[in-house]
Amino acid sequence: MWFESLGLFVFLSIWGLASLKVSQIKFSLGFYFIFLISNYVIFQPWDKDNTKLFYLWVFVAAAVIANLLKDFVFLNYRQNAASPSPSLPHSLANGSSKNEDVTGKIHKIKRREPTDHGDLLFSRMMICAILVVLLTFTGILGTMREVKPDYWEITNQDDHNVAEFFKEKTDPITTVVVTSDKHQQPCSSLAGRTKLLGYSAWCQSHGYANTGQRHSDRMTLLRGQNAQHIIRQYNITHVLIDQRARSEGDMNFWNGHSDLRVYDTPAYQVYDVRKLL
């Protein structure tokens, strides 16, 4: 699977280990071991979270490949450039007329050497550039897609507006908000207010206690059932209704308690549920 998905990256990352110093190999092998064992051992309840461990290997493997390409381009060229030029025989160095034609030929050969090295360096740099493009092309395409303003909008103006309400009208310490089961919520991500429960899948995969019970209580309160008991149990102060909460909850209950509504826009409604006690 990895050879099909990453192609050259896998081969070069293994080959590149041979170009490292002993200390660098010892450091890199730890990350290669993490990559290997993460293919067989699931470290978190959600198996997809193992991808976070693969990222550790990818960062180090990219450095290994970069070092390999650097050596490929420069190593032999530097060795040749650093080696001393062959000395001329004493008789030729004296410049006798007898050997002027031979000396001239040697000088011509020596003058061509830098050009040969330059051609070799340029050829290897071109090969390296092609490899870099092949190794990063998928990432470039993904970045080009994601920088488009309409591809994935994390927050919009409605989110910022309701976040400003929470910042200005609620206490940052005592406020506890019930929201829908959506992973980005402006009351917490932008305003920093506490929620009864965040995105339940993440909370469960990270092993937080009572995630299932809190999720059940959240859904019960959004449906307007057993509201006073749940509010007292968790010291809930506000309920934030968004588009998803409208489908998860009972809007007849919340619309019937318009006196609790302290913020109202087409995108969001906020209810101060302390008034139910």
C-alpha positions as CSV (number, residue, x, y, z in Angstrom):
1,M,0.0,0.0,0.0
2,W,2.7,2.5,0.9
3,F,4.7,1.8,-2.3
4,E,1.5,2.5,-4.3
5,S,0.6,5.6,-2.3
6,L,4.0,7.3,-1.9
7,G,6.0,5.7,-4.8
8,L,9.5,7.2,-5.1
9,F,9.2,8.7,-1.6
10,V,9.5,5.3,0.0
11,F,12.4,4.1,-2.1
12,L,14.4,7.3,-1.7
13,S,13.7,7.4,2.1
14,I,15.2,4.0,2.5
15,W,18.1,4.6,0.1
16,G,18.8,7.9,1.7
17,L,19.7,6.2,5.0
18,A,23.0,5.1,3.4
19,S,24.0,8.7,2.8
20,L,23.7,9.7,6.5
21,K,26.3,9.8,9.3
22,V,26.1,7.2,12.0
23,S,24.6,9.7,14.5
24,Q,22.0,10.8,11.9
25,I,21.1,7.1,11.2
26,K,20.5,6.4,14.9
27,F,18.3,9.5,15.1
28,S,16.3,8.6,12.0
29,L,15.8,4.9,12.7
30,G,13.7,5.8,15.8
31,F,11.1,7.5,13.5
32,Y,11.3,4.7,11.0
33,F,10.5,2.3,13.8
34,I,7.5,4.4,14.8
35,F,6.3,4.2,11.2
36,L,6.8,0.5,11.1
37,I,5.0,-0.3,14.4
38,S,2.2,2.1,13.7
39,N,1.2,-0.1,10.7
40,Y,0.5,-3.0,13.1
41,V,-0.5,-1.5,16.5
42,I,-3.5,0.9,17.0
43,F,-2.6,3.3,19.7
44,Q,-6.0,5.1,20.0
45,P,-9.6,4.0,19.9
46,W,-10.0,5.5,16.4
47,D,-7.6,3.7,14.1
48,K,-7.3,6.7,11.7
49,D,-5.5,8.6,14.5
50,N,-2.5,6.5,13.7
51,T,-1.9,8.8,10.8
52,K,-0.6,11.4,13.3
53,L,2.3,9.0,14.0
54,F,2.9,8.5,10.3
55,Y,3.4,12.3,10.0
56,L,6.4,12.0,12.3
57,W,8.1,9.6,10.0
58,V,7.2,11.7,6.9
59,F,8.9,14.8,8.3
60,V,12.1,12.9,9.0
61,A,12.0,10.9,5.8
62,A,11.7,14.1,3.8
63,A,14.9,15.4,5.5
64,V,16.6,12.1,4.6
65,I,15.6,12.4,1.0
66,A,16.7,16.0,0.9
67,N,20.2,15.0,2.2
68,L,20.4,12.2,-0.4
69,L,19.5,14.6,-3.3
70,K,22.1,17.1,-1.9
71,D,24.8,14.5,-2.0
72,F,23.7,13.3,-5.4
73,V,24.2,16.8,-6.8
74,F,27.3,18.0,-5.0
75,L,29.3,15.2,-3.5
76,N,31.3,13.9,-6.5
77,Y,31.6,17.4,-8.0
78,R,33.2,18.7,-4.8
79,Q,35.6,15.8,-4.6
80,N,36.7,16.4,-8.2
81,A,37.0,20.1,-7.7
82,A,39.0,19.7,-4.5
83,S,41.4,17.2,-5.9
84,P,44.8,18.7,-6.9
85,S,45.5,19.1,-10.6
86,P,48.3,16.8,-11.9
87,S,51.7,18.5,-11.8
88,L,53.6,18.9,-15.0
89,P,56.9,17.2,-15.5
90,H,59.9,19.4,-14.7
91,S,60.9,19.5,-18.3
92,L,57.5,20.6,-19.4
93,A,57.3,23.1,-16.6
94,N,60.4,24.8,-17.9
95,G,58.6,25.5,-21.1
96,S,61.2,24.1,-23.5
97,S,60.4,24.7,-27.1
98,K,60.7,21.0,-27.7
99,N,57.6,20.3,-25.6
100,E,55.6,23.5,-26.2
101,D,53.0,21.6,-28.3
102,V,52.5,19.0,-25.6
103,T,52.2,21.7,-22.9
104,G,49.6,23.5,-24.9
105,K,47.5,20.3,-25.2
106,I,47.6,19.7,-21.5
107,H,46.5,23.3,-20.8
108,K,43.6,22.9,-23.2
109,I,42.5,19.7,-21.4
110,K,42.8,21.6,-18.0
111,R,40.8,24.5,-19.3
112,R,38.0,22.1,-20.3
113,E,37.8,20.5,-16.9
114,P,35.7,23.2,-15.2
115,T,33.3,23.1,-18.1
116,D,32.9,19.3,-17.7
117,H,32.2,19.7,-14.0
118,G,29.7,22.5,-14.7
119,D,27.9,20.3,-17.2
120,L,27.8,17.5,-14.7
121,L,26.5,19.7,-11.9
122,F,23.8,21.2,-14.1
123,S,22.6,17.8,-15.3
124,R,22.4,16.5,-11.7
125,M,20.6,19.7,-10.6
126,M,18.0,19.1,-13.4
127,I,17.5,15.5,-12.3
128,C,17.1,16.7,-8.7
129,A,14.6,19.3,-9.7
130,I,12.5,16.7,-11.6
131,L,12.5,14.4,-8.5
132,V,11.5,17.3,-6.2
133,V,8.5,18.0,-8.5
134,L,7.5,14.3,-8.6
135,L,7.8,14.0,-4.8
136,T,5.8,17.1,-4.0
137,F,3.3,17.3,-6.9
138,T,0.4,15.7,-5.0
139,G,0.9,18.1,-2.1
140,I,1.0,21.1,-4.5
141,L,-2.3,20.0,-6.0
142,G,-3.8,19.6,-2.6
143,T,-2.6,23.0,-1.5
144,M,-3.9,24.7,-4.6
145,R,-7.3,23.2,-4.0
146,E,-7.5,24.2,-0.3
147,V,-6.4,27.8,-0.8
148,K,-9.4,28.5,-2.9
149,P,-11.7,30.8,-0.8
150,D,-14.8,28.7,-1.5
151,Y,-13.2,25.3,-0.9
152,W,-13.6,25.0,2.9
153,E,-14.7,27.9,5.0
154,I,-13.9,27.3,8.7
155,T,-15.6,30.5,10.0
156,N,-17.8,33.1,8.4
157,Q,-19.2,36.5,9.5
158,D,-22.1,34.9,11.3
159,D,-19.7,32.8,13.4
160,H,-17.7,35.9,14.3
161,N,-20.9,37.8,15.2
162,V,-22.1,35.2,17.7
163,A,-18.6,34.8,19.1
164,E,-18.6,38.6,19.8
165,F,-21.9,38.2,21.7
166,F,-20.4,35.5,23.9
167,K,-17.3,37.6,24.5
168,E,-19.3,40.7,25.5
169,K,-22.3,39.3,27.2
170,T,-21.2,36.1,29.0
171,D,-18.7,35.4,31.8
172,P,-15.6,33.6,30.6
173,I,-15.3,31.5,33.7
174,T,-18.8,30.4,34.7
175,T,-20.4,30.1,31.2
176,V,-21.2,26.5,30.1
177,V,-22.8,26.1,26.6
178,V,-24.7,23.3,25.1
179,T,-24.3,23.1,21.3
180,S,-24.8,20.7,18.5
181,D,-22.4,17.9,17.7
182,K,-20.3,19.9,15.3
183,H,-16.6,20.1,15.4
184,Q,-16.2,23.9,14.9
185,Q,-18.3,26.0,17.3
186,P,-17.7,29.8,17.5
187,C,-18.7,29.9,21.2
188,S,-15.5,27.9,22.1
189,S,-13.2,28.3,19.1
190,L,-13.6,32.0,18.8
191,A,-15.0,33.2,22.1
192,G,-13.3,30.6,24.4
193,R,-16.4,29.6,26.3
194,T,-16.7,26.1,27.9
195,K,-19.0,23.6,26.3
196,L,-20.8,20.7,27.9
197,L,-19.2,18.5,25.2
198,G,-17.1,19.1,22.1
199,Y,-17.2,17.1,19.0
200,S,-18.1,13.7,20.4
201,A,-16.0,11.6,18.0
202,W,-12.9,13.5,19.0
203,C,-13.7,13.4,22.7
204,Q,-14.2,9.6,22.5
205,S,-11.0,9.0,20.4
206,H,-9.0,10.9,23.0
207,G,-10.4,8.9,25.8
208,Y,-12.4,11.5,27.8
209,A,-14.5,10.1,30.5
210,N,-18.3,10.1,30.3
211,T,-18.3,11.1,26.7
212,G,-21.3,8.9,25.9
213,Q,-23.3,10.1,28.9
214,R,-22.6,13.8,28.1
215,H,-23.6,13.3,24.5
216,S,-26.8,11.7,25.6
217,D,-27.6,14.5,28.0
218,R,-26.8,17.1,25.3
219,M,-29.2,15.5,22.9
220,T,-31.9,15.2,25.6
221,L,-31.6,18.9,26.5
222,L,-31.7,20.0,22.8
223,R,-35.0,18.1,22.6
224,G,-36.3,20.0,25.6
225,Q,-36.5,16.9,27.8
226,N,-35.5,16.7,31.4
227,A,-34.1,20.2,30.9
228,Q,-34.0,21.5,34.6
229,H,-32.2,18.4,35.8
230,I,-29.5,18.5,33.1
231,I,-29.0,22.3,33.6
232,R,-28.5,21.9,37.3
233,Q,-26.3,18.8,36.9
234,Y,-23.8,20.5,34.6
235,N,-24.3,24.2,35.6
236,I,-25.4,25.0,32.0
237,T,-25.9,28.7,31.3
238,H,-26.7,28.9,27.6
239,V,-27.9,26.8,24.6
240,L,-26.6,27.7,21.2
241,I,-28.9,26.7,18.3
242,D,-27.3,26.4,14.9
243,Q,-28.5,24.7,11.7
244,R,-27.4,21.2,12.9
245,A,-29.0,21.7,16.3
246,R,-32.3,22.5,14.6
247,S,-32.3,19.0,13.1
248,E,-31.0,17.3,16.3
249,G,-33.3,19.2,18.7
250,D,-37.0,20.0,19.2
251,M,-37.4,23.5,17.8
252,N,-41.0,23.6,19.0
253,F,-39.7,23.6,22.5
254,W,-37.2,26.4,22.0
255,N,-39.5,28.5,19.9
256,G,-42.0,28.2,22.7
257,H,-39.5,29.7,25.1
258,S,-38.7,32.9,23.2
259,D,-38.4,34.7,26.5
260,L,-35.1,32.8,27.0
261,R,-33.7,34.0,23.7
262,V,-30.9,36.5,24.1
263,Y,-29.4,36.4,20.6
264,D,-31.3,35.8,17.4
265,T,-30.1,35.7,13.8
266,P,-31.0,33.4,10.9
267,A,-27.8,31.5,11.5
268,Y,-27.8,31.3,15.3
269,Q,-30.0,31.6,18.3
270,V,-28.7,31.7,21.9
271,Y,-30.9,30.9,24.9
272,D,-30.2,31.8,28.5
273,V,-31.4,28.6,30.2
274,R,-30.7,29.8,33.7
275,K,-34.2,31.3,33.6
276,L,-35.7,27.8,33.4
277,L,-34.6,27.1,37.0
